[in-house]
């Protein structure tokens, strides 16, 4: 379902430190809006939001600290920064770009990002909001220049955690060479976003998922507490009862 105009689509750049997510944001915007690792101010400390266009659509690209740092691990604070943007724009569409680097093993840090997203927003979050972006697409071209292998075929051949991620995102995987200025990433992302359901992309659906998860957790905790209070009655034979009281144990 196409997205009505002139609504802004929020594009959140998620990934571990060093994957090239800020460079990917610059590629989408067509200008150097975000500091990259090669910059003197390499480490992003807070959320930065920059506006641009994607075809005929308005976009706001949201960059922030790496949600997984190789030294400190998963950053709850970084995730909360993105959540604040979502909560302030509940009626807007939101897309999560899961940025990974081509040629690197899909690590526990990469998996931590995915696990946290699905735990926070529900199992359908990637189906409704997720797109995988592999940076260093130029390396893929060099690696396969002597082979008759397309990027799509390469993706199909992958197994393990990356294959799971691709399936959860409905096979929405894009390759980008952030040094090229050809606009291919923008065109490809525009095509993928056009396939997504408009209502399912809204921030309100994300916060609704959070509420449902919290309520489900509360129900499970309540059920567990009630189960722990079920009286366990111990019976005794007439001989055993002599000199003793019948009793029940309340846990």
Steps between C-alpha positions, in 0.01 A plus 500: 500500500653832400568767759297820476680828466655706645549272800855460626657155527744461787797281407688373806861388449572206731814294531812442699781752501711499183255356249475822298150597607577874512650480150184321390296789638712743301446293185124510550503876553742569216717715723742466791261564788630243750854467636663177387772289655760670283401838646679653797171491691449137417281377785134599493390583855140609453215469254534707184209547260541627145231557238507414134297337226461149368341528161187706561494420871633705787739311726666566832811291553570428866857417601630444850752311710571145391239289675775244553853606585780245482630613841180562696249267331129572448409862577156542657554878499554504123185297440306737725611798289343340193190409702459865602489601133236235429282605793516864388383402149240229550303577183805499273640197319821350640757274333792328672811464284706216649849596382764225476831484318541263206792261545479495879364209697151559640603531863336475841494882504301503175263241640458702821355789299245270337410324824441828680281635219282189498482487879404868522257532209381145444579221256346680199709817530747406227227376267322835527792741547832330423741533208854357508777709344843350432771761466824452304302390197804578286678210670221267391547612141875428519448166675262376233638662185619162370177325595156505347341586836253778570454662840156343526645155432770557759235592758305184417811289562558633852417293807486543876418825680520717188254273319262532796529879495433510127190284544368716786541806275308330217822476292549878498881514477682781320866551414666841503834644399511817708789633291291496185270790421267314266179516703443124479432464873232770493328337203513153657377620839217694340390180326506299824315765702228511235434130573447555872155544650433862590307446823735228621796737463364762738661573834168436670519134399845476659391649832188283488727196474694618805177536700386152393833348603489675839141385557587146396795497741279629781242227430769233505637634829151514653427143390829382646427672832150354516633154423751533782216567747298185425470309831662160512304273737672211671280209613585249768377157594298473824811369671707796380235745615528393861667782688530714186288767326412474134667793324553672168805685378451840334797582277 
